[in-house]
């Protein structure tokens, strides 16, 4: 295979085999690669993966060992239930670092998603926190949330394994935590964090700052920056107005001191018209970016929704993630990593702007397309 495929295979080859020696009839790397190619080609269950592999056996033998033929669906299921999620994640992270195009100012959105059908008896459904690169349209990493914890503990662990220097990290209100802010700054990145009532003192101080501004919006009295944006589509018309204030001038010192490198308070006012109805909304944020970077801040806030539209929604619609009933062992978590790998592979396709569903169909129909995806579409410039 080409260099990028070898790089992917090298990372995956480092994943330890969870089976006993006597149970290793099939090569672990073969099993993982077949699962990736099957998922790439639109198959979302182990029975389908087995049928896909049997149909493509002659082609698969051109680059896989397959010493005992095609593994059964029970073998795929058992291996992914036993596979170490941490080791699989480490292989995924190593591969992503190689294919990611590091761009200054890349907005990295962090958000969680619950795999609803993964709930088993006495066990809640798996909740995964993911990091999404807006510039690359790639999943940069993920961390599962412990059943006895929440995103607040998982996000710092995810931050530790991401390359974030020069990036802008966006997180919703649950992630607006002092330790998380410190973790972002420690990675030499900026943050734009949503502020709500879970940070009561900060929230009240931000509201008071903008109330004072509204009472006297004269720039000579209260320096500020403002930008507006309009968006239309699918019968929806939205106007967004972003205003920034100097946090160092408006927050009490005892609050300002707690948030590392905090520079700016942000308010986003939106008015949305759809089907004859108008909805107005105000959202508030804090940021390490200077207040004159209002355009960058506004873009970061808007870009954050990419993780919903281009990741979570795609996983549900194109991969049917919410309907998958993998529940046993490590299956839900390793399955989520598998889907992230294949989604990243499809996002690197430089030759089409078709939907992910259509790209999976193309992979199902074309061995050449599958091989190009496995090789990382060598020699091409990835697009979304």
N, C-alpha and C positions, 0 to 999 in steps of 0.2 A: 504494500500500500504506500501512498505518498506520505510525506513528512508529517502533515497534520494528523492523518489517521494513525500513524505510528505514535504520535504524541498522545492522542486520545487512548490508544491501546496500551501505551506504556503506563499511563496514569491508572487505567482500569486494572492492569496486570498486578498492580501493587495491592489491590484489595485482597485480604486474606480469605482463603476458602474456609467456610464455616463447617464443611462436612468432614466426617471422619474419613481417613484414607480409604477404607474399604468401600465407602459410598461415592467415590470420585470416578465414576465411569466416564463422565463427560467433563471436558475442560471448562473451568469456571469462566475464563475469558470468552470462550465460545458461547456460553449460555448468556452472558451479559450482552455481547455484541448482537446476538440474534434477537434478544429482547428489545434492544435499541432499534434495530432495523425494522422489526415487526411493528413497534409502536410508531416509528417514523412513517410507516406505510398504512396507518389508520386502524391497526388492530389494538383493541383495548382489553383483551382478556387472554388468559394463558392457553385456553383451548385454541383460540385464533392464532396465537403466536406459534403453536406447534404446527398447525395446518399451513401457515405461511412458510415456515421453515422447510416443511416437507416438499412444498411446491417449488421452493427455491433452492433445494439441496445442491443441485449441480453447481449453481452459481456460488453458493456459500462455500463450497469445497475449494473454490479457487483462492480463498484467503483464510479459511478457518481449518482447524485440525479435524474435528468431528470424528474421533477414533471409533466411536460406537454409534455413528449415525446421528439422527436428530433426537434431542432430549424430549421426553414426554411432557405434557402440560403439568403433570404432577411434579416433575422434576423442577420445572421453572418456578412453580408455586412454592415448593419447599425451599429452594435456594434463596429466593427473594424474601421469604419469611425469616430465614436464618442469617442473611447477609448483615454484616455490621454497618448500621447507618452512618456512624462516624467515619469509618474508613471509606465508604462509598461517597460520602459528602466530600471528604478530603480529595479523592480522585476527581470529583466534579469540579471542585474549586481550582485545583491545579490546571485542569484543562481550560476552564473559563479564563484564567489569567493569561493564558497563551493566545486565545482568540480575541480577547477584548482589545479594542482600540482605545487607549487611554487618552481622554480629551479633557483639557482644563475646563472647569465649570460644568462638567457632567452632573446632571441632577440624578441622585441615587435615592429613589423612593423606597421606603421600608414600610411594609404592611403585613398583616396576618390574614390567613384564610383557613377556614375550617373544612375538613374533608368529611362532610356530613354522613356519608354512608359507611364510614370506617368505624362507627361506634359498635363495640362488642359488649356482651353481657358483663356488667360490672366495670366497664371501661368507657370513658367518654370518647367522642370522636377526636381524631388527631387534628391539632391546630399547628399550622406551619407559618413561621415568619420568614418572608423572602425579601431580598434586596433586588431592585430593578434598575438597570442602567437605562435612562431615557435616551441618551445619545446613541447607545449601541443596540437598544431594543433587546437586551439580554438579561437573563436571570444571573446575578452575580454570586448568589449564595443563599442558603436557607438554614434555618434552625427550627427544630420541633420544640413545641412548648410542653414542658413537663406537666403531667396530669394534675399535680398539686401546685402548679404555679400559673403564670400568665405571661403575656408578651413583655412585661417590664423586666423580667429576668432573662428572657431569651434574646432580646435585642442587644444588650451589651455583649453577649457571647458571639452574636453574629458580627457585630462591629469589629471584634478583635481579628477576624479572619479576612476582612475585606481591605482592598487597597483603595483608600479614599482620599489620598493627598490631592488637594486642589479641587475636590468635588463639593457639591452642595447636597447635604443630606436632608430629606424631608420626611417627617413622621407626623401622624395624626396625634390627637390630644392625649391618648393613652401613653404615647412615647415621650410626652413633654415631662421629662424627669431630669433632675439635676445630674444624676450619675450618667444618664444617657448622653446628656449635653457634654459632660466632661469626656466621655468616651469618644465622641465625635471630634472634639477639639484635639484630643490626644492623637487622633489619626490624621491630624493636619488638614481637616476639612471644615467647611462652614456648615451651619445648620439653619433651617427654617422649620420651626416647630409650632404646631397648632396649639392654641391656648384655650382651655375651657375651665369649667368649675372644679375639675379635679385638682388644679393648682389654685386654690381659692384666693390666697393673698396676691399672687401674681395676676390672676384674672381680674380681680377688682382694681388693682393698680393700673392695668392696661385700659380697662373701661373708663377709669377716672381720667386718664391722660387724654383719651379721645373725646370724652365729654367736655373737657376744658378746651380742646382744640375746636370742637363744634361751636362752642360759645364765642370764640374769637379766632376764626380761621385766617386772619391776616398773616401772611408770611413774615412780615416785619416783627410781629409779636411772637408767633410760634413757628419757627422754621420747619418746613415739611416738604415732601415731594409727593407728587401725584401722577398717576398714569391711568389711562382708560383703554379698554379693549372691547371690541364688539365681535360677536360670534353668531352665526346663523347656520341652520341645517336641520332637516327633518322636521320642519314646522316649528322649530324652536328658535327664539331670538333672545340673546343674552347680552347684557351690558355689564362689564365689571370695572369697578373703580378701586384702585389700590393706592392707599395713602401710607406714608412712612413718617415716623417721628423718631427723634433722638432719644433712645432709652436712657442714656446717661443723664439727660436733663429732666426726665419725667418720672423715673422710678425712684422710690425711696432707697437710700443707700443700703439698708439692711436687706432689701430684696435684690437689688442689682448685684450685690456682692456674691449672691448664691449661684448666679448663672454665669458660667465661664465665657468671657469675651463677648458678652451680650452688648450689642450696639443699637439695635433698631426694634421699634414696635411697629407692627403692621396691622392694618385693617383692610379687608377686602369686602366691598359692598357690591352685591350682585342683584340685578333685576332681570328675571327671566319671564318671558311671555310665551305661552304655549296653549293652544286650543282656547283662546280667548281669556285665559287666566294669567294673572301677573303674580309672581312670587318674589318677594324681596328677602334678602338674607345678608347678615353681617358675620364675618369670620375674622378671628384675631390670631396673630402669630408673633413670635419673637425670633430674632435672627442675629447672627454674628456679622452679617453683611452691613456695610455702611448704608445710611438711609438714602444717600443719593444713588444707590444701586436699585432704585425702585423698579425699573424695568426687569432687571435680573430676578428680583424677588417675586414680582408678579408672574414671571414665566415659570419660576420654580414651583409656586403654588399651583399653577395650572398644570404643569408637567407631572405633579404628584399623582394625578388621576390616571396617568398612563399605566400604573401598576394594576389598577382596576380594569381598564379597558383593554390593555394589550397582554396582560398576564392572567389575572383571575378569571375574567370573562372568557378569554380564549380557552383556558383549561376546562371550564365548564361546558362551553359550546362545542369546541373542536375535539376535545379529549374526553368529554362526558365525565369529568372528574367527580362531580358531586353524586353521580349514579354508580360509581365503582364500589363494589362490595367487598374489597379486600380488607379483612379485619384481623387476621391472625398474626401473631408474632410481630416482626419488623416490617411486614408486607406493606402496610399503609405508608410508612415513611420511605422505604426504599422505592416504592412505586412512584411517590411524588418526585424523588430525585430523578428517576428514569424519565418521567415526563418533562422535567426541566431540561434534561440533556437533549431530548429530541426536539423540544421547542426551540432551544438555542441553535440547534443544527439547522432547522428550517428557517430561522430568522436570518441566517447567513446567506440565503439564496439571493444572488445579485441580479438575477435575470427576470424576476417577476414581482409584481405587486399584488398578486392574487392572495386570497385569504389563506390562513393556515390549513383550513379544511381542504382547500384545493391543492395545496402543496403536498399534503398527506396523500391525496388521491394520485397525484403525479408520482409520488414515491412508490405507491402500490403498483402502478402501471409500468414503471420504467426502472430497469436495473441500472442504467446509466445515471439516472437522477439520484438513486439511492447511493451509488458509489461516490458521486460528486459530493453529496451531503456528508458522507462518511469521511471524505478527504477534506472537508471544510471549504468546498468550492474553490480549489486552489487557483491562484492567479487572478482572482476576481475581487472586486470591492463590494463587501456586503452592503445591502440596503434593507430597509424595513419591509 
